[in-house]
Amino acid sequence: MFIDSVVVAAAAGTGGHGMIAFRREKHVPKGGPSGGDGGRGGDVIVVCDPQASTLLDLRYRRHYKAGRGDHGSGSNKAGRSGADVEIRVPMGTLVYDDESGDVLADLVTAEQRVVVCRGGRGGRGNAAFTSPVMRAPRTAEDGRTGEVRRLRFELKIMADVGLVGRPNAGKSTLLAAVSAARPKIADYPFTTREPHLGIVRAGDFASFVLADIPGLIEGAHAGRGLGHQFLRHIQRARVLVFLVDITEPDPHAVLAELSGELEKFDSTLLSRPRVLTLAKADLCLDPAEREAASAGFSEPPLVISAVTGEGVDAWIRHVYEIHRRERAAQAQAEAEAEARDQT
């Protein structure tokens, strides 16, 4: 089961109370204050787990509470800090404060750790209040309450290239043909009900991650079909592949519809490099019909058949080259930004 959105309740630990105590030792007359501080409450920490692929575990555990700190004791003994609690999530997970909508963390690297609820500070014991004018204080602090939040987790899968198309456009067939992924394939719409990832080999030391999301229909940005639920999974993709069935009566209208849905959902998606691909070439063998379907586009589309393998190798090389250039440009931009920050 693929779960990509979950809301949980999280509470950090309360700090322990400070202690009021005085030394009671033999041969130590008028012993001074010796109350220790309370321990710090535990934190709630979100950890990026590279082995996880879904938020399923969070669906069955909706409450996370860190340990409270122990109280201080005599002889200046501080209380033990409360135990932290970890929430392990897949790479690509966004963490929101469900009430305010603020983004608390964007977890994209393995073992990245972010504290989302901080534990309360332990209270000071009376030994901390000693001063030249107050030699025997009878004051101590209570521990502070830890932060409490409702956390919303949203998973945006980490893919280099995203497949965009209508239902039954052949996205799952293409993913299965170029990678080891095995999505469900059938001759009826909406066979894909969850995103699928596959690693596509473009050479001995070259590869990219390809994502297949459920097909888009008109109004997907507003919640029709399955598009609105899964459109966010292509927001991290560097390259978008628009897959259009070559047998469509008007491929231009299909491309315009897909572009419109992406623009209404997130206008920045249209600024990404995109590869127009006409699929199911095995169903259109007439050269004149192929030429008519490919005409009129700003760039000549790639014509492929995932069933027969026609044009697939050239398609892989073309997509990889665009992805490689985008990755290099992004790395250069990040390096320049880091250099500016250091200066």
C-alpha positions, 0 to 999 in steps of 0.5 A: 500500500502506497501512503504519501500523506499522513497527519500525526500528533507529536509531543516533546517531553516536559523538563524535570523539576528543580530540587530544593535540598540542603547538605546534611553531612556529618561535621559540615555545619550549616551545610549550603543548598544542594538541590540539583536541576531537572533533566531536559525533556526529550525531542521529537526528531524526524529522520530521513530513512533511505530504506523507506519508500512510503509513509505507511508506518505513520498511518498505524501510529498516529501519536509520538511522545518523547520522554520527560526529564527526571527531577533533580535531587540532593547533593547537586544531582541533576535529573536525567534527560528524557529520551528522544523519539524518532520518526523515520520517513522516506527521502523526499518527505516534507514536514508541515505544521498542520495548524499554521501550514509552515514547512518545518523540514524538507528531507532529501538526504539520507540520515538527515535529522530535523528536530520538529518538537523541542523538549522543555528545559529542566527547572533549576534547583535551589543550588543555582540560586545561591548568591552572596546575599542569598546563602540559603535559597528556598526556591526552585523552578518547575520544568518547562512544557515541551512543544506539541504539534500536529505534523503533516507529512507529504511525500514527493518521490525523488525522481529525475524524470517524470512521465506525464500523460493521459490514462492509457497513454502507455506510461506503465508499459514504457516504464516496464520496458526500460527498467526493472519496475513492474507496474500493473498494465491493462487495457483500461484507464487508471490501471496505475493508482500509485506512483512507480519508480524505475532505474533506467540504464543509459550506459555502463555508468549512466542512469536516471530514475523515472517516475510514472504517475497516474494518468491526468484528465481534464480538471486533475488540478482541481481533484478530478481523477487521481491526478491531484493526489499524485501531481506533487510527485513530479515536482522534484523531477528535473525533466518531464516527459509528455507521453501522447498516444500517437493514435489520438485524433488531435495530439496537439490538443492532448499536449495543450490539455496536459500542459494546462493541468500542470500550469494550474497545479504548479506553473513552475513545472512548465519551465522544466525541460520537457521531452514530447514523446509519441507512444504506441508507434506499433499501432500506427505503421503508415508513414503518412499518418506518423508524419501527420501526427508529428507535424506542427510541434515546436520541436519534432517529437520522439516516436517510440513503441515500448512493445516492439522497442522501436526508438526506445534506445534513442529515447533513453539516450536523449532523455539522459543527456537532457537530465545530465545537463540539468543536473550539471547546471543545478550543481554549478548553481548550488556551488556558486550560491555556496561561494557567495554565502562564504564571501 
